[in-house]
Amino acid sequence: GVLSPNAILVFLSRGGVFHEGLRLKEIQDYLPIEKHICEHYAFLPRLATEEEASALYHDFYQKGKKLAMVFVTEHGLPEEAVIGILTAYDIVHWISDYEED
């Protein structure tokens, strides 16, 4: 699952109480990717290219959806261990590096 501001807001909106000793176990029902209402996530394999990652963000944007994060796993499968993450900031960084060359 993903611990995000959205997950915490949903937890609070459904009667959850934020307190100093709050444990992940208390909000675990709100962490699965499919429970995130406004945030979208995708998976790419370890050997995916920068162009593939950029295209993924572009595809979501074209559909009017915000891709919050891309999880990188060995084969791009959700059931695999996450070995890296990509955000929109990574894409912007790659583009600016490319334009400088």
WOGIMO-V767786 format. One record per backbone hydrogen bond with DSSP energy under -1.0 kcal/mol. NH is the residue of the N-H (numbers start at 1). CO is the residue of the C=O. If there is no record, write none. Layout:
[[NH,CO] [NH,CO]]
This chain:
[[2,31] [8,4] [9,5] [10,6] [11,7] [12,8] [13,9] [14,10] [15,12] [16,11] [22,19] [26,23] [27,24] [30,27] [31,28] [35,32] [36,33] [40,66] [42,69] [44,71] [46,73] [48,45] [53,49] [54,50] [55,51] [56,52] [57,53] [58,54] [59,55] [60,56] [61,57] [62,58] [63,59] [64,61] [65,60] [68,40] [69,40] [70,86] [71,42] [72,84] [73,44] [80,77] [83,72] [84,72] [86,70] [91,87] [92,88] [93,89] [94,90] [95,91] [96,92] [97,93] [98,94] [99,95] [100,96] [101,97]]
